[in-house]
Each structure stands twice: as structure tokens, then as C-alpha cells.
Amino acid sequence: MHIHHLSERNSVLNTFISEIRNIDIQKDSMRFRRNIERIGEILGYEMSKCFNFKTTSIKTPLGDCVVNELENNMVLCSILRAGVPLHNGLLNYFDTAENAFISAYRHHKHEPESFEIIVEYLACPDLEGKTLILADPMLATGQSILATFEALKPFGTPKEVHLACVIGAQDGINFIENHFDKNCHLWIAAIDKKLNNKGYIVPGLGDAGDLAFGKKLQQ
């Protein structure tokens, strides 16, 4: 797997990461969503450098101009509900992409430390021969993004796969490296060293879905 760790080099991205982690700033849910969206835009911009472009001629009001235009046939898939702001950021840059949405959540059976990933909702176009961008803000254990990818397989085989994440744990990255093709690309803003005993990223930022959209009803 090709891993692109964007915060290794200083840029304005680090400011957005700092704000979504900061326990005081992240209380502003609108700002939290916007920062995730802006991180998605940066991930999309960096990702685009690996895509295919075609040379074409266009007309301006003053003459002809030769330009290079993106030619990848893309499908952007995000994991509900935390993935929505990240999806929006990527879609701001890949505005002609087709879109897919999938729900995946942790189901704790008996002990808080053990869980399985449940996928309940899926809407997806044909993926055959296309560029799949799978977006999930938090890459913790890696099980959610793998379960999502497995659920997408009946829709066709993508030509290439790109994973877009905001914060990930090294354990989760190690896990998906063993389950995704070596040619898959992971685009990630920040990498944290560990998970706690419940499988949450430390220091992380908390629950991205709750911070973006409010606390969910516990059942």
C-alpha cells in the first residue's frame, strides 16, 4: 500500500487538524464540520496529482488554449454519518464524481472491548473500471473501512482504490495494509501511535460523528 501522510510536511493543514482536536474549538460543530471539509479538499488536491490527465484545447474569449484536464472516472463513497463533511470536501474538488453512501457501525455484543462492524445501508453506482475513493474520517482498527470495501465488491472491480482519512492509528494502518492490494493508496492527514482498550484512537479527537452532528441515541 502507498501511504501518503500529509502532515509530515508543515502546511495550513496542520492548523485545521489542531482545531478539530482542540477540546475547546471542536465544541463549535459548524466549525468542526467545515474543518473536516477543508481537510477533505486538501486530501483531494494531493490525491489528484496521482490521477490521469488528458490534453485538450479550449476556447477563451481571446483565443485558443491548450490545457490538461482530469480524466479519471471517479466514484466517491463515504461512510455515514461521520464521513459526510469529508465527502463534501472531496466533492468540492471532484465535482463530476459519482457518489456512493454506506452505513457502518460498531455493534458491541457483551464486552465494551469487543465488537463487530454492521453494514445496513448501501447505495452505489457501477464501480467496474473506475477510480474508487473511499472516505472515512477516523481510521481506528481498520475494520470499518475493510467491511465497507467488502460490501462494495458486488458493484464491480475498480481500476484503482484510494482511501481518504483524517486521523488514523498505526494499528489500523497496519491492519489495512494486510487486507488491501499493494497498489491501493492511503491519503491521511495525521497518524497517531495507538488505540485504547476500546479501539479508539489516542490522542485522536473523540467521536467525529457526534462532534459534527450531535450525540446519537444510545440503545
Helices and strands as residue ranges (DSSP letters): E 2-5, G 6-8, H 13-21, G 25-27, H 29-48, E 53-60, E 63-70, E 74-80, H 84-93, E 98-107, E 116-123, E 131-135, E 138-139, H 143-152, G 153-155, E 160-169, H 170-177, E 185-192, E 194-195, E 201-202, H 208-213
